[in-house]
């Protein structure tokens, strides 16, 4: 019964991220932190948006709607609040009432009681929250651990593709990772189970190194 309930409250996401997210998708009422990649945050929005969900972006004045559209985000169902000023909590709480998923950069100084109230509101309304940067109440923290661009030769050529190692860390410390291309983050949403391309370090069957048959040669850390 519990598994059925979780599935019914899951927001679909692209397969590349479903592999590493708890439950195989974004949970309604859940919160997620993205450490170092706006592209990754857009990919998390793209899945629900492609299935008709309303999304909101708060406090990100540099958010690119052109890039968002490239990830498959439906701009007709996207609410932008570039600068909520001192009313960040009020604006965020209000939009949690009317949209399925909110992307924001949370203020550095927010009282624990305010975090707790927002978390309770998310659960009550069934919306999901994605924050750029740290979020102490997150159900999973995602980030790009390594990346490499392809296409350049010895001083010639064009950048054609980007490959990344994406990690997802749960509050318990359990970590999963997947090796994906940038195009994989623009895939078709799914609510399915995690395929074998994602691994939990130390688990039976996990590779000993960071190299995977889908992802060679080894990556270098991006600056």
N, C-alpha and C positions, 0 to 999 in steps of 0.2 A: 504493500500500500504506500509506503514512504517513497519508493522509487517512482511510482506512477505520479505521485504528487509533485515530486521534483521535476519530472519531465514536463508536466503540464504548466509549470511556472518558468520554463526555460526559454530565453530569447535566442533565436537562431543566430549563428555566426558562421564565418567562412571556415571551411574544413581545416585549413592550416592552423587556426587558433582553437577550434573545437578539440583538437588533439591534446592540447595541454591545459585547457581550462577545466576546473572541477565540474563534473556533470556533463561535460561536452558542450557547454555554452554559457551564456550570461544568465545568471539567475535573477528573476524578478525580485526586487528588494535587496539585491546584492550591491556591493561596491568594489571597485577595482582601481588599482593604481598603475600608471604607466610611467616608468622612470625617465626615459630618455628619447622618446620617439613620437613625434606628432603623427607620422605615417601609421604607426602601430595603433594609436588611438583612433585614427580615422577608420582603420580596418575593423576595429571593434564596433564602431557606429554603423558601418556599411551593412552588416548582416541584418540587424533589426530594420534598418531603413529600407532595404530592398524588399522586405516583406510587408511594407506599408506602415511601419511604426513611425510616430512622430519623435523627432530628436531635437535637442537643444544644445547650443554651445555658449557657455557663459564665461566672460572674463578672459577671452583669448582674442585680442584685437588683431593679431597677425594670422588668424585662421584663414586659410585660402579656400574659398568656395570652388575655385577651379580644380584644385587638387582633390577636394572632397567629392566633386562630381566624377572625377577620374576613378575614385575608389568605389563608385556605385552608390553614393549617398544621394537620396532624392531631395533636391534643393527645395521642392515645393512643400516638403514636410519637415523643413529644418528652420528652427527659430534661433536667431543670433542675437546675443546680448553682449556686444564687445567689451563694454566697461560698466559693470554694475556699481562701481564705486564702493562706498561704505555699506551699501545695501546688498552685498553679495549673499548673505545668508537668507534674507527675505526673498530676493529674486529666485534663488535656487530652490527654496522650499515651495514657492508658488509654482514654478515650472514642474517640479516633481509631481504636482497634482494633475498636470494636464499632458505630459509627454511620457513616453516609455523609457527613454534613456537620456541622460544628461552628461555632457562632457564639459569639464571645467578645470581651472587651476585654483585650488583652494587657498585662501589667505594663510599666511604663516602663523598668525596668532589668532587662534579660535579656541574658546574655552571648551574643556572636555564635555561640559553639559550641553553645549551647542552642537558638538559632534554627535552626541548621543541622541539628541532630539531629531537631528537630520536623519540619522540612521533609522530611528523608529518610524519616521515619516516615509522613508523609502520602502520599508517593509509593509507599512499600512497601505500605500498606494500601489505597490507592485512595480515601481520604477527601478532602474539600475543607474548607478552613478559611476562615472569614470573620471578620475582626477589625474592630471599631469603633475608628476612629483610625488611626494610622500603622502600617504593617507593611512593613519594609524588604524582605522576601522576597516581596512580593505580585506576582502575575502581572498584576493589573489593579487600579487604584484608582478606585472609583466615588464619586460625590458629586452632590448637588443644587446646581447652579450658580445657578439662579434658580427662583423659584416665585411663584405668584399664586393667591389664592382668589377664587372667584366666588360671587355670590348677594346681596351687600350692595348696597343702593342708597344714597341720601343719608340715612344714619342709620337705615335700615329694612331689613328682609329677614333672610334666614338664609344662613349659609355652606352652599353646596350642593356645591361641587366644588373641587378643587385641581389646577392644572396646573403642570408642572415641566419644567425642562431638566436632564436627567441626563447627566453626562459619565463616560466611562471612559478612563483614561490608562494606557497600557502602560509598562513600564520604559524602552522605547526613546524615550518621549516622544510617541508616536503617540496622538492623542486622537480619540475618536468621541463624538458626542452624539445624543440623541434627545429629542423633545418629547412628553411623555405626560401623561395625566391620572392621578389617583390610582387610579381604577377600572382603568386599564390594568395596574397592578401586581398586580391581583388576578385576572388573566386565566388562561386555560388554558395549562398548560405545553406547550412545544414544543421540538423539537430541530432545527427547520428552519433554513434559511439566513436571513441578514439581509435584511429587506425595505428598500425605498427610503426609509423614514421616518427612517433614521439616516444621518448624514453624517460623513465625515472632513474637517475643515477644510482647504481648499486643494485637495481632490480634484476632478477633473473632474465637473461636474454639481452640485457642492455650492452651496447658496445663498450669496449674498454677505453677507447679514445674518443675524441670529438669528431672523428671522420665517419661519414655514413656514405653508403653507395649512391645516394641521391645527391651528395654534396661533396664533391672533390674539386680541387685540392683543399687542404686545410685553410681555414679563414685566418685573417689577421684582424686585430682589434682596430676599430675605426676611431679616429680622433674626435 
